[in-house]
Amino acid sequence: MTEARRLVVIGDSLAFTDDTGPQLPTHPSLYPNLVRDLLANATRQPWRVQVLARAGADVRDVWRWLAKERHTQFELIADADAVIVAIGSFDVAPFGVPGVLDAIVPYVRPAALRRRVRGALRAIHPIVARRSFGPATPMGEFTRLFDLILRQVRGLTKGAPGVVLGPTLHRSRYYGGTDGRHPGREARLRAQFEIAERHGFATVACWPLIEPHAEHLNVDGIHWPAGAHAAVAGALAAPLIEQLEGRRPSPPWYDSP
């Protein structure tokens, strides 16, 4: 029996949530599974997909996974046959409550106080976000870590075919309103894609694929219906197939001297 080739998706909750809520990893309409199917059809080989994702994940989280967790490095990422890097949507979201405050909430005691603190932070977040003048992750920190992430992926996979998915927008009151505001988003998108192209990764702009489905987003104003997942999957699969077939160069394993 032919061993299945491996697609690895590095992302956030967009990789496992649709317009009705979080789904099981095998849900057929999620974009990672749709990309897997498209690769299998194009290559006429079996593929399996492994998703590394957490709700609200940002570049700090992903760099910690890739730099510190041995399982992630050598059992998940290393020797993948294709990689999708779909991180950045929560980095470019409007700044609300600092992440460090969210991080300490689980340590607040007693439980009743912890619940009150968590509720207060959730109530404050949209108020701060509505008045925000910048993204959640500062530009300098984002570009530094995104550059490291792609360099690490290249090295661990020995230059496997790869594609970067740009950030989505939102219609969420939690992030300051239903107008999709993302201060500095265009500059951030340009910087992200410049880094991706410098490392040899193909790029896919996300929001143009999602906007036709914006009226059918999850009630949270963020997550996509099945049609949007399908559109994203098709756009991501195309450059991966070109790389797998040798019609487009894959990211280099290491930098030329």
C-alpha positions, -999 to +999 in steps of 0.1 A: +000+000+000+013+034-009+021+056+021+000+087+023+018+120+018+014+146+045-001+181+043+005+202+074-016+233+082-004+258+107-032+281+117-059+293+141-096+286+147-104+293+110-089+259+103-115+240+124-145+263+127-174+271+102-205+292+104-221+269+129-191+266+153-160+244+159-160+211+141-143+177+144-110+175+125-126+152+099-154+176+090-155+174+052-161+211+045-132+226+064-105+240+041-076+218+054-096+187+044-106+202+011-070+210+002-060+175+011-087+161-013-076+185-041-039+174-037-049+137-037-069+142-069-042+162-087-013+139-077-033+106-078-018+097-045-032+094-010-028+124+013-035+130+050-037+163+067-024+173+101-036+206+115-016+226+142-041+253+153-055+269+184-083+295+187-068+330+187-033+317+178-009+344+167+027+346+156+040+344+192+021+311+197+033+296+165+069+306+170+068+290+205+054+258+189+080+257+162+110+267+184+103+249+217+081+219+212+100+188+200+069+169+189+058+198+168+092+202+152+102+167+144+070+146+144+046+170+129+064+196+107+096+178+097+095+161+064+060+173+056+052+171+018+034+204+017+027+232+042+001+259+046+010+288+069-023+304+077-015+326+107-018+364+112-055+371+114-055+376+151-022+396+150-038+422+127-071+423+146-077+456+165-058+458+198-082+451+227-073+437+261-036+429+263-029+392+259-009+392+292-041+399+311-059+370+295-029+348+302-031+353+340-069+348+343-066+310+348-044+316+378-069+339+396-084+324+427-110+318+440-131+306+410-159+332+416-133+360+413-118+344+382-152+343+365-158+380+374-123+390+360-129+370+328-163+386+323-149+421+329-121+416+304-146+403+278-168+434+284-139+458+281-123+443+250-147+456+224-146+491+240-109+492+238-108+477+203-133+503+190-108+530+200-078+511+189-052+527+166-033+496+157-031+458+154-029+435+184+007+425+175+030+454+168+044+455+133+080+450+143+072+420+165+050+405+138+075+408+110+104+395+132+085+364+143+068+357+109+102+357+093+115+332+119+084+310+114+089+307+077+127+301+081+120+273+106+093+257+084+117+257+054+145+241+075+123+215+092+106+204+059+138+207+038+120+231+015+086+214+010+060+232-012+045+259+008+018+287+007+010+315+030-027+326+036-032+363+044-054+375+072-092+376+071-114+405+081-144+404+105-179+416+112-175+412+149-185+436+177-159+420+199-132+435+177-147+469+177-177+468+153-193+452+123-174+473+097-144+450+096-120+476+109-084+465+110-061+495+115-029+492+095-042+460+078-030+468+043+006+477+055+006+445+075-006+424+045+021+438+023+048+431+049+036+396+054+036+388+017+070+404+012+084+381+039+066+351+024+079+358-011+115+364+002+113+329+016+099+314-016+064+308-003+034+313-026+008+338-012-030+338-012-050+369-002-078+357+021-105+384+023-113+387-015-123+350-012-144+355+019-161+388+011-188+372-012-198+351+018-197+378+044-234+378+049-232+342+060-204+343+086-208+327+120-227+348+145-193+357+160-187+377+128-154+359+121-157+322+110-167+311+075-195+291+059-187+261+037-186+280+005-159+303+018-139+273+031-142+258-005-130+291-021-100+293+002-091+256-003-091+260-041-069+291-039-044+274-015-043+241-034-034+256-068+001+269-060+008+238-039+000+216-069+021+237-092+051+232-068+044+195-064+044+191-102+076+212-107+058+240-125+067+265-097+097+265-074+092+254-038+108+274-009+145+268-007+158+246+020+185+270+030+197+305+020+223+308-007+256+321+006 
